[in-house]
Structures are given as structure tokens and as C-alpha cells.
Amino acid sequence: MINIFLKHKAAFLNAVIMAFIIFAPVIFFPFVIKDAYRGINIGNFEVDEFQYMAKGREILEGHKLGNIVLREGKDWHNIQQTYIEYLFMAPVKILGLNNANVPIVFYTFGFMGTLLLILLIYLFVWQISSDTLLSLAAALFAVGGYTLVTWYYPNLSGLNNSDINIYSRPSVPLYASLFLFLCLNLLIKSTQSEKFSYVVWSGVSLGALFYTYFYGWTFAYAILGALFCVYLLKKDFKSAKKVFFVGVIGLLSGSYVLFSLFEITHSEIGKRILLFTESHGRYFSFSKIAFIALAASLIYWFRNRKNLAWPILLAISSASWIVLNQQIITNQSLQPGHYFWYFVIPMSALILIYICWSLIPLGIYRIIFSLFLIFTAYTNTIYEQWRGMKITTPFKEYAQAYRPIIDYLNNNLQGGVVLASDRLYRTMILVYTPYDLFWNESAPVFNTPPERFKEALFVYFYLNKESRNDFSDYVEWLMNKQSLTEYEYPYQSIYSMVEIYESGLSADEYHRRTLEHDASISELRSKILPRLASEYEALLKQPGGVEKILKNAGVNYILWDKNRNPEWSLSGLGGVTVVVAEDPIYLYKIEY
């Protein structure tokens, strides 16, 4: 063990340094805002990050993950079938640390996961190249320089395109990539060894991917399928058999997830959720970097047919095309960008790095190439983390104002539900307190009661003084407006969700028709809107009609950020008293 460490000490050292740089925005944030810091250190990836950590809070409280945002629907299937959060929270639950700071737990596992991922990528490249410097360069570039091989930037964080390194997001895609490279390393080892144990452990690690990330295990099977075909064409039936057994062991290990997915997708709840996540269409998806990687792999195979590396390189580059274009056969796709950003780009970068290195003459030029990649990876990561931190700091600093509200709710541990205004900051309630939300924009992709869609629509339109007494006209104006303000968008969003649910159209089809000004959307609205308006008017005529909705939903607090939601008005709601005032943020208790 000591000899291994000494031989690869540069990899261990650089993995620690790169992981530290990647998590620097979290580590240094308290020192940046100094006295303004009040213990809230999340938000680099906005709502996505909040919701990953909300899962940790749910696990800590002993809930299932059927619905992590609302009080209702918790005791159902884990919709996303990701269980890595259970791993994060296991030590906390074993030690009985019920008041543990969930973000700190997640960031700790994130740091360790990033370190391990770099080492596993290093090992993967080292197994096919036997060059430690290249392996280090490839690992650092794949984790720290992946954005440099794209021709345009994804808005991964939502904060003005801050482009903070995606591996600083503690759960996915980090741990999916980690288990993927663990599987690939063991797979390569199995094809080079007579020991069947490598096949078994490769299959087990593949099975672990099932419990980590849907896009991770499906991408892994695309690689296995392509590799199996490559070995058959190569007439290497021994290796093909090993790949087959890895796939079978993976299926057996991940069978619980497969059965759960079958139950989810064939249930009424699952079908409703798919309306908001699934898209249909047989179209061809082209990726420049995936094309270059595939072309390079074919050239490498043509020039190096006796080299043992080309089958895995060709399989990985082929897998990118399989996952990006499977909809041509299935007519279904599920947010394919997850494949592109998290797997296609970094894997294509690795392939191109290795093949470019192999084309360089032996000697000093290969060393210069590797050192240049290392320098570029560090420079890019430092710049992007610094730039991203500058962009996200105002957002995270503003979040500190919610500390008194969080403290008050934690001191009143009877639990309950909070009706909150701002769509971004309200999700913190799920992370830092035992309370649930009355509504959140992600509710449609969880086990949310069908009636909550309309209830949320009516309550939020009632609280908006601009729409309270003008439901139909406000909807018409809102849905036809081209450019929305930050506070107008949630109202359009929630109405669209109701229309999608009422119509039975998928969200993808609904938005496509809306953008094309399809007449069917106008016809749909002409049928749905009058009925909704009639129900809304009937609600207003009932004494305490809105309060009844809130009472049935278990709402006992209302959180209003007057700065971010100036359109609200609580006039008309009875039994409302201020319990925390942190201007411009107020927490109200509602008595029925």
C-alpha cells in the first residue's frame, strides 16, 4: 500500500489540491462576507442544490422520498431512484446526530467524492496508457477543464451562468461518475486477468450505479452494449463473455431499482409525473465533440489494431451516440442534456486527450502536452470558481437574512407547513428546518396530490393583489406576455402546470405548441380558463375560502419576502400575526 502511494503520490496530492479548489467557493464564502455570515452556506446551484440537501433532511427525519417538498405524498417511491443521500446521512443517523448541519455533511462527502473521482479517472487512463503524467493530466482536465471543450456554456446554476464546477454539487453527477469509473476500472482489469472476481466486482459497482443516478447506469449499459459488440466483431469471445456477465451481475444488483421504476411508470402517479419530465419525438441529435471523439477512436483503431485500449475507447465514444439518439428507436427522451453535460463531454475529452497523446512522438513533446493540460485544468478551475463565487455571493449573502426565520421555526419544532413567497429562497426551509412547503415549482415531479395544483394556483393568485380580483384577464395578459419579470414568472409557471395537467399534454409538447402559437393551445385555454375562473370566483365568495385551503394543507406559517415579491398582499386573510420581522422578510403565524 505504501509503495502504491509513493509511486502515485503526485496523483494523491493533486487530487486533494483540485478538490480543495473546486470546493473553495463553499470553504471561503464565510470569510468573504465576514460579519454578514449567519451560517447559511448553500446556493451555488440554486434550487437544485437545495433539493438535493432537502433529501438529506427528509432521511434525517425518517421520511421516505416520495415527496421532499410537500407534507403530502412522502411515503411512496423515491421518484428519482437516487439513494446516494442515504449513504451521506448514514453516519449521522448511526451517531444519533439529529441536529446535524445537512449542507456540511453533503459538502464533506462531496469533497471526498471529488478526490476519489480524480483518482479513479487517473487509474483508468493509467491502465490504458501506463503513463502517470498523462493519467494525472487527463484526470485533472476531465474534472477541472471540461467546460473548455464546449462551444457554448450551459446555464447549470441558473445564477447568470456562473459556471461553478459541476463536481462541487455533492451528489450528482459526482457520485454517478465515481461509480462509473470504478466499474470501468474493474472492467478493464477483468479483461486483462483470469480472476473472475474482477468481473463480479465490476458488476457490483455497476449495480451501485442503479442506486446513484438513472443517467449514470443507462450510460454505463450503453458502454457495455457497445463494448460487447466490439468484442464480438473482434472475435474476442472470452472478453465478450466477461462483459456480458458484468452486465448481468449489474442487473441483478440493481433489480430493486428496475422493479421500482416499473411500478412508478405504470402507476397513475408516475404517468402524471412523466407529463412534466418526458418528451416524445424521433429526432437525430448531433454533438460536435462526440463526433470528433468517435472519429478519433476509429482512426486510433485503424492505426493501432493490436493495442488493447481501442475497444474501450471505441465503446465509450459509441455510447455517447447511443444515449443522445436512443429516441430515434424509442420515441421517448428524458432530459437528454443530463447525458450530454455530465457524461458525453468529460468522456469525450478523456478519449481525445489519450488519442492526441498517442499521436505525439515519444519524449519531451508528450511531457509538454501533459504539463500544458495540467496547467490549463488548474487555471480554468481557479478562474471559474473565482468568477462563479463572485456571481453567487450576492445571492448567498441575501440568504443570510432568512436566519432569524429559520431559527424561529427550529425553536417551534411542532412541525408544519410554510406558505412562502419567493421561489428561490423558500426551498431553504426544507434544508434547515423540519417544515414542509405548501407549494414549490418542483412539486409536479413528486407524489403531489392532483388537487394541490389548483389549490396553489388559487392561493397564489389570491395573494397577488394584481390578480386577486381579475383572474381571467390577468391569466390572459400573463400568458401572452413575451418578457416576464422575476416575480411574474412563477404565476405563469403555475398556471401552465395546471393547464398541462388538465389537458393531458406533456410539458414538452405543451411548451412547443405554445412557442409555435399553435391554435390548439388557444382552444385549450378557452375551455379550461372559464372553468378555473368560475371555481376561483366561487372560492372568493365563500367566507374563509382561502383559509380553508391553507388549513386543510396544514399551513401554520406564511413567509413573505417583500423585497422579492412586492405584488403580495395579506389583506383579507384572517388570523395572521407577525412573529419574525427581518425587514424586508417577514414570518407570519396564521390561526384558524
C-alpha positions in Angstrom: 0.0 0.0 0.0 2.8 2.4 0.9 4.6 1.5 -2.3 1.5 2.3 -4.3 1.1 5.7 -2.6 4.7 6.6 -3.2 4.5 5.6 -6.9 1.4 7.6 -7.4 1.9 10.3 -4.8 1.6 13.1 -7.3 -1.9 11.9 -8.2 -3.0 11.8 -4.5 -1.5 15.3 -3.9 -3.1 16.8 -7.0 -6.4 15.2 -6.2 -6.5 16.9 -2.8 -5.5 20.3 -4.3 -8.0 20.1 -7.1 -10.8 19.0 -4.8 -9.9 22.0 -2.5 -10.1 24.4 -5.4 -13.4 23.0 -6.5 -14.9 23.5 -3.1 -13.2 26.8 -2.4 -16.4 28.8 -3.0 -18.0 26.9 -0.1 -14.9 27.0 2.1 -14.2 30.7 1.7 -17.7 32.1 1.5 -18.0 32.8 5.3 -14.7 34.8 5.1 -15.8 36.7 2.0 -19.0 38.2 3.6 -17.4 38.3 7.1 -19.8 39.6 9.7 -22.8 39.2 7.4 -22.4 35.4 7.6 -25.1 33.7 9.7 -24.5 30.1 9.0 -26.3 29.6 5.6 -23.8 28.3 3.0 -25.8 26.9 0.2 -27.0 28.2 -3.2 -24.2 27.7 -5.7 -26.7 25.8 -7.8 -29.8 27.4 -6.6 -32.9 25.3 -6.2 -31.2 22.0 -7.5 -28.7 22.1 -4.7 -31.4 23.0 -2.1 -33.5 20.0 -3.2 -30.6 17.5 -3.1 -29.9 18.6 0.5 -33.7 18.5 1.3 -33.5 14.8 0.6 -30.9 14.6 3.4 -33.2 16.4 5.8 -36.0 14.0 4.9 -33.8 11.0 5.6 -32.7 12.5 8.9 -36.3 12.9 9.9 -37.1 9.3 8.9 -39.3 10.1 5.9 -39.3 8.3 2.6 -38.6 10.4 -0.6 -41.9 10.2 -2.4 -42.2 14.0 -1.9 -39.4 16.1 -0.5 -41.2 19.5 -0.8 -44.7 18.9 0.5 -46.2 17.3 3.6 -48.3 15.0 1.4 -47.0 12.0 -0.6 -43.8 11.3 1.3 -44.5 7.6 1.9 -44.2 6.5 -1.8 -41.4 5.5 -4.2 -38.3 7.6 -4.4 -39.2 9.2 -7.7 -35.7 9.8 -9.0 -34.4 6.5 -7.6 -31.3 8.1 -6.3 -30.1 6.7 -2.9 -26.7 8.2 -2.5 -28.2 10.6 0.0 -28.8 7.6 2.3 -25.1 7.0 2.2 -24.3 10.6 3.2 -26.7 10.5 6.1 -25.9 7.0 7.4 -23.1 8.1 9.7 -25.2 11.0 11.0 -28.1 8.7 11.8 -25.9 6.0 13.3 -24.3 8.6 15.7 -27.7 10.0 16.5 -26.8 13.5 15.4 -30.4 14.6 14.7 -29.5 18.2 14.6 -26.6 17.8 12.1 -26.0 20.5 9.6 -27.1 18.8 6.4 -25.1 21.0 4.0 -21.9 20.4 5.9 -22.5 16.6 5.7 -23.1 16.9 1.9 -20.1 19.1 1.2 -17.9 16.7 3.2 -18.9 13.8 1.1 -18.7 16.0 -2.0 -15.1 16.8 -1.2 -14.2 13.2 -0.6 -16.1 12.1 -3.7 -14.3 14.6 -5.9 -10.9 13.4 -4.6 -11.8 9.8 -5.3 -13.2 10.6 -8.7 -9.9 12.2 -9.8 -8.0 9.2 -8.6 -10.3 6.8 -10.4 -10.0 8.7 -13.7 -6.3 8.7 -13.1 -6.3 4.9 -12.7 -8.5 4.5 -15.7 -6.1 6.4 -18.0 -3.1 4.8 -16.4 -4.4 1.3 -17.1 -4.6 2.0 -20.8 -1.5 4.2 -21.2 0.9 3.2 -18.3 1.9 6.9 -18.2 1.5 8.5 -14.8 1.9 12.1 -16.1 -0.7 11.7 -18.9 -3.0 10.0 -16.4 -2.7 12.9 -14.0 -3.3 15.4 -16.8 -6.3 13.6 -18.1 -7.9 13.3 -14.7 -7.4 16.9 -13.8 -8.6 18.1 -17.1 -11.7 15.9 -17.2 -12.8 17.3 -13.8 -11.4 20.8 -14.0 -11.3 21.7 -17.6 -14.4 20.0 -19.1 -16.0 23.4 -20.0 -13.1 24.3 -22.3 -14.1 21.6 -24.8 -17.7 23.0 -25.2 -18.6 25.6 -27.8 -21.3 27.2 -25.6 -21.9 27.3 -21.9 -24.8 25.6 -20.1 -26.7 27.5 -17.5 -26.1 24.9 -14.9 -26.5 27.1 -11.8 -29.2 29.5 -13.0 -27.3 32.4 -11.5 -26.4 34.4 -14.6 -24.4 31.5 -15.9 -21.9 31.3 -13.1 -20.5 28.0 -14.4 -19.2 26.9 -11.0 -17.6 23.5 -11.4 -20.4 20.9 -11.6 -18.5 18.4 -9.4 -18.9 20.8 -6.5 -22.6 19.7 -6.5 -22.3 17.0 -3.8 -24.5 14.2 -5.1 -25.0 14.1 -8.9 -23.3 13.8 -11.3 -20.3 13.5 -8.9 -21.1 10.1 -7.4 -22.5 8.7 -10.6 -19.2 9.5 -12.3 -17.3 8.0 -9.4 -19.1 4.6 -9.6 -19.0 4.7 -13.4 -15.2 4.9 -13.4 -15.0 2.3 -10.6 -16.9 0.0 -12.8 -14.8 0.8 -15.9 -11.5 0.3 -14.0 -12.6 -3.1 -12.8 -14.0 -4.0 -16.2 -10.6 -3.3 -17.8 -8.9 -5.3 -15.1 -11.3 -8.2 -15.8 -10.4 -8.3 -19.5 -6.7 -8.5 -18.6 -7.0 -11.0 -15.8 -8.1 -14.6 -15.4 -9.7 -13.8 -12.0 -13.4 -13.9 -12.2 -13.6 -11.8 -9.1 -12.9 -8.7 -11.2 -16.0 -9.5 -13.3 -18.0 -9.8 -10.1 -16.9 -6.6 -8.6 -17.3 -4.7 -11.8 -20.9 -5.9 -11.9 -21.4 -5.0 -8.3 -20.1 -1.5 -8.9 -22.4 -1.3 -12.0 -25.2 -2.3 -9.7 -24.3 0.5 -7.3 -24.8 2.9 -10.2 -28.5 2.0 -10.3 -28.9 3.4 -6.8 -26.9 6.6 -7.7 -28.3 8.1 -10.9 -30.6 7.0 -13.7 -28.4 8.6 -16.4 -25.3 7.0 -14.9 -26.3 3.4 -15.2 -28.0 3.8 -18.5 -24.8 5.4 -19.9 -22.8 2.5 -18.4 -25.0 0.0 -20.2 -24.6 1.9 -23.4 -20.8 1.4 -23.0 -21.2 -2.3 -22.1 -23.5 -2.9 -25.1 -21.1 -1.2 -27.5 -18.1 -3.0 -26.0 -19.8 -6.4 -26.2 -20.5 -5.8 -29.9 -16.9 -4.6 -30.5 -15.5 -7.8 -28.9 -17.9 -10.0 -30.9 -16.7 -8.3 -34.2 -13.2 -8.7 -33.0 -13.9 -12.4 -32.3 -12.7 -12.0 -28.8 -15.4 -14.1 -27.3 -13.7 -14.5 -24.0 -13.8 -10.8 -23.3 -17.3 -10.5 -24.7 -18.4 -13.2 -22.2 -16.9 -11.2 -19.4 -18.7 -8.0 -20.5 -21.9 -10.0 -20.7 -21.5 -11.3 -17.1 -20.7 -7.8 -15.8 -24.0 -6.6 -17.3 -26.0 -9.5 -15.8 -24.5 -9.0 -12.3 -25.2 -5.3 -12.6 -28.9 -6.0 -13.5 -29.2 -8.4 -10.6 -27.6 -5.9 -8.2 -29.9 -3.1 -9.4 -33.0 -5.1 -9.8 -34.7 -3.3 -6.9 -34.5 0.0 -8.8 -35.7 -1.7 -12.0 -38.8 -3.0 -10.3 -39.4 0.3 -8.6 -39.1 2.2 -11.9 -41.6 -0.3 -13.5 -44.1 0.3 -10.7 -43.6 4.1 -10.8 -44.0 4.4 -14.6 -47.1 2.1 -14.7 -48.9 3.9 -11.8 -51.3 6.8 -12.2 -48.9 9.0 -10.2 -46.0 8.0 -12.3 -47.8 8.7 -15.5 -48.7 12.2 -14.2 -45.1 12.9 -13.3 -44.0 11.8 -16.8 -46.2 14.6 -18.2 -43.7 17.1 -16.7 -40.4 15.2 -17.5 -40.8 13.2 -20.6 -40.7 14.3 -24.3 -41.5 12.4 -27.5 -40.1 12.5 -31.0 -37.8 10.6 -33.3 -35.1 13.2 -34.0 -31.3 13.0 -34.6 -29.1 14.7 -32.0 -25.7 15.8 -33.2 -22.7 16.6 -30.9 -19.5 18.1 -32.4 -17.3 16.8 -29.6 -18.9 13.3 -29.6 -18.4 13.2 -33.4 -14.7 14.2 -33.1 -14.2 11.6 -30.3 -15.8 8.8 -32.4 -13.8 9.8 -35.5 -10.6 9.9 -33.4 -11.4 6.5 -31.9 -11.9 4.9 -35.4 -8.6 6.4 -36.6 -6.9 5.1 -33.4 -8.4 1.6 -34.1 -7.2 1.7 -37.7 -3.6 2.7 -36.7 -3.4 0.5 -33.5 -5.3 -2.7 -34.1 -3.1 -4.7 -31.7 -3.4 -2.2 -28.9 -5.7 -3.3 -26.1 -7.1 0.2 -25.4 -9.0 0.7 -28.7 -12.1 -1.4 -27.8 -12.9 0.5 -24.6 -12.2 3.9 -26.4 -14.5 3.0 -29.3 -17.2 1.7 -26.9 -17.2 4.9 -24.9 -17.4 7.1 -27.9 -20.1 5.0 -29.4 -22.1 5.1 -26.1 -22.3 8.9 -26.4 -24.2 8.5 -29.7 -26.4 5.7 -28.3 -27.6 7.8 -25.3 -28.0 11.0 -27.4 -30.0 9.3 -30.1 -31.9 6.4 -28.4 -35.1 8.4 -29.0 -34.9 7.5 -32.7 -35.9 4.0 -31.7 -37.9 4.5 -28.5 -39.6 7.8 -29.5 -39.0 8.9 -25.9 -36.4 11.0 -24.2 -36.0 12.2 -20.6 -34.0 15.4 -20.3 -31.1 14.2 -22.5 -28.9 17.2 -21.5 -28.0 15.2 -18.4 -26.2 12.7 -20.6 -24.5 15.5 -22.6 -23.1 17.7 -19.9 -22.3 15.0 -17.3 -21.0 12.1 -19.4 -20.6 12.8 -23.1 -18.4 15.9 -22.6 -16.0 14.6 -20.0 -15.7 11.1 -21.5 -15.1 12.6 -25.0 -12.5 14.9 -23.5 -10.7 11.9 -22.0 -10.7 10.0 -25.2 -9.4 12.9 -27.2 -6.6 13.6 -24.7 -5.4 10.0 -24.8 -5.5 9.7 -28.6 -3.8 13.1 -29.1 -1.1 12.0 -26.7 -0.6 8.7 -28.5 -0.1 10.6 -31.8 2.7 12.7 -30.3 6.2 11.3 -30.7 7.8 9.8 -27.6 9.8 12.1 -25.4 9.7 15.7 -24.4 6.7 16.6 -26.5 4.4 14.2 -24.6 5.6 15.7 -21.3 5.0 19.2 -22.6 1.5 18.2 -23.7 0.6 16.7 -20.3 2.0 19.6 -18.4 0.0 22.0 -20.6 -3.2 20.1 -19.8 -2.4 20.2 -16.1 -1.7 24.0 -16.2 -4.9 24.6 -18.2 -7.0 22.5 -15.9 -5.8 24.4 -12.8 -6.1 27.8 -14.5 -9.6 27.1 -15.7 -10.8 25.8 -12.4 -9.4 28.6 -10.4 -10.8 31.2 -12.8 -14.3 29.6 -13.0 -14.6 29.1 -9.2 -13.4 32.6 -8.6 -15.8 34.0 -11.2 -18.6 31.8 -10.1 -18.1 32.8 -6.5 -18.4 36.5 -7.4 -21.7 35.8 -9.2 -23.2 33.6 -6.5 -22.1 35.6 -3.4 -24.8 38.2 -3.6 -27.5 35.5 -3.8 -26.0 33.6 -0.9 -25.4 36.7 1.2 -29.0 37.7 0.8 -30.0 34.3 2.1 -28.4 35.2 5.5 -31.4 37.4 6.1 -33.5 34.2 6.5 -31.6 33.1 9.5 -34.0 34.5 12.2 -36.9 32.8 10.4 -35.1 29.5 10.3 -34.1 29.8 14.0 -37.7 30.6 15.0 -39.1 27.6 13.1 -36.4 25.4 14.6 -37.4 26.6 18.1 -41.0 25.7 17.4 -40.5 22.1 16.5 -44.1 21.0 16.3 -43.5 20.9 12.5 -46.0 22.0 9.9 -46.2 23.7 6.6 -45.0 27.1 5.4 -46.6 29.1 2.6 -43.7 31.0 1.2 -43.4 33.7 -1.5 -40.0 33.7 -3.2 -39.5 30.6 -5.4 -35.7 30.6 -4.9 -35.1 31.1 -1.2 -38.2 29.2 0.1 -36.5 25.9 -0.6 -34.0 26.6 2.2 -36.9 25.9 4.6 -36.7 22.3 3.6 -33.0 22.1 4.3 -32.7 23.9 7.5 -36.0 23.2 9.3 -38.4 20.3 9.9 -41.1 22.2 8.0 -42.6 21.5 4.6 -43.8 23.9 1.9 -47.4 24.4 0.7 -46.1 24.6 -2.9 -42.9 24.6 -4.8 -42.3 24.6 -8.6 -40.7 21.1 -8.4 -43.9 19.6 -6.8 -45.2 18.2 -10.1 -42.2 15.8 -10.3 -43.0 14.3 -6.9 -46.0 12.4 -5.5 -48.2 15.6 -5.3 -52.0 15.3 -4.8 -53.7 16.4 -8.0 -55.9 18.9 -6.2 -52.8 20.8 -5.0 -52.2 22.2 -8.5 -55.4 24.2 -8.4 -55.2 25.0 -4.7 -51.7 26.5 -5.2 -52.9 28.4 -8.3 -55.9 29.9 -6.4 -53.9 30.8 -3.3 -51.0 32.5 -5.1 -53.4 34.4 -7.4 -55.3 35.5 -4.3 -52.2 36.7 -2.6 -51.1 38.7 -5.7 -53.0 41.9 -5.5 -52.8 42.4 -9.2 -54.7 39.1 -10.0 -56.9 38.7 -6.9 -60.0 40.3 -8.4 -59.1 39.9 -12.0 -58.3 36.2 -12.5 -59.2 35.6 -16.2 -57.8 38.9 -17.6 -54.6 38.5 -15.6 -54.1 35.0 -16.9 -54.7 36.1 -20.5 -52.3 39.0 -20.1 -49.7 36.9 -18.3 -49.8 34.0 -20.8 -49.5 36.4 -23.8 -46.7 38.5 -22.3 -43.3 38.0 -24.1 -40.9 39.1 -21.4 -41.7 38.3 -17.7 -40.3 39.9 -14.6 -38.8 37.7 -11.9 -41.9 37.8 -9.8 -44.3 37.3 -12.8 -42.7 34.1 -13.9 -43.9 31.9 -11.0 -47.6 32.8 -11.8 -47.2 31.9 -15.4 -45.4 28.7 -14.4 -48.1 27.5 -12.0 -50.9 28.3 -14.4 -49.1 26.4 -17.2 -48.7 23.4 -14.9 -52.4 23.4 -14.2 -53.1 23.6 -17.9 -50.7 20.8 -18.7 -52.3 18.6 -16.0 -55.8 19.4 -17.1 -55.0 18.9 -20.8 -53.0 15.6 -20.5 -50.4 17.0 -22.9 -46.7 16.5 -21.9 -44.9 19.6 -20.7 -42.6 19.3 -23.7 -45.5 19.2 -26.2 -47.4 22.0 -24.4 -44.4 24.4 -24.5 -43.6 23.5 -28.1 -47.1 24.3 -29.2 -47.1 27.5 -27.1 -43.9 28.7 -28.7 -45.3 28.0 -32.1 -48.6 29.8 -31.3 -50.5 26.7 -32.1 -54.2 27.2 -32.3 -54.8 24.1 -30.1 -53.4 26.0 -27.1 -55.9 28.8 -27.5 -58.7 26.3 -27.9 -57.5 24.5 -24.8 -57.3 27.7 -22.8 -60.8 28.8 -23.9 -62.1 25.6 -22.3 -60.0 25.5 -19.2 -59.8 29.1 -18.2 -63.5 29.9 -17.8 -63.9 26.8 -15.6 -61.0 27.8 -13.4 -62.2 31.4 -13.2 -65.6 30.1 -12.1 -64.1 27.9 -9.4 -61.9 30.8 -8.3 -64.8 33.2 -8.0 -66.8 30.7 -6.1 -63.9 30.3 -3.7 -63.7 34.1 -3.1 -67.5 34.1 -2.3 -67.0 31.5 0.4 -66.3 33.0 3.9 -62.7 32.0 4.7 -62.4 30.0 1.4 -58.7 30.6 1.0 -58.1 30.0 4.7 -59.8 26.6 4.4 -57.4 25.5 1.7 -54.5 26.5 3.9 -55.9 24.8 7.0 -56.5 21.6 5.1 -52.9 21.7 3.8 -51.6 22.2 7.4 -50.2 25.7 6.8 -49.3 27.4 10.0 -46.8 30.0 8.8 -46.6 32.4 5.9 -43.2 33.6 4.8 -43.2 36.8 2.8 -40.1 38.5 1.3 -41.5 41.9 0.5 -38.4 42.8 -1.5 -38.6 40.0 -3.9 -42.4 39.7 -4.0 -43.8 43.2 -3.7 -47.0 42.1 -5.5 -48.3 40.2 -2.5 -51.0 41.4 -0.1 -52.1 39.5 3.0 -55.2 41.7 3.4 -58.3 39.5 3.5 -56.6 36.7 5.4 -57.8 36.3 8.9 -55.8 35.3 12.0 -52.4 36.4 10.6 -49.8 37.9 13.0 -46.2 38.8 12.6 -43.8 36.6 14.6 -40.5 37.4 13.0 -39.6 40.7 11.2 -36.3 40.9 9.5 -37.1 43.7 7.1 -37.9 43.1 4.2 -38.6 39.4 5.2 -41.5 38.6 7.5 -42.8 35.4 9.0 -46.5 35.3 9.9 -48.3 32.8 12.1 -51.8 32.0 10.9 -54.5 30.9 13.4 -57.7 29.4 12.2 
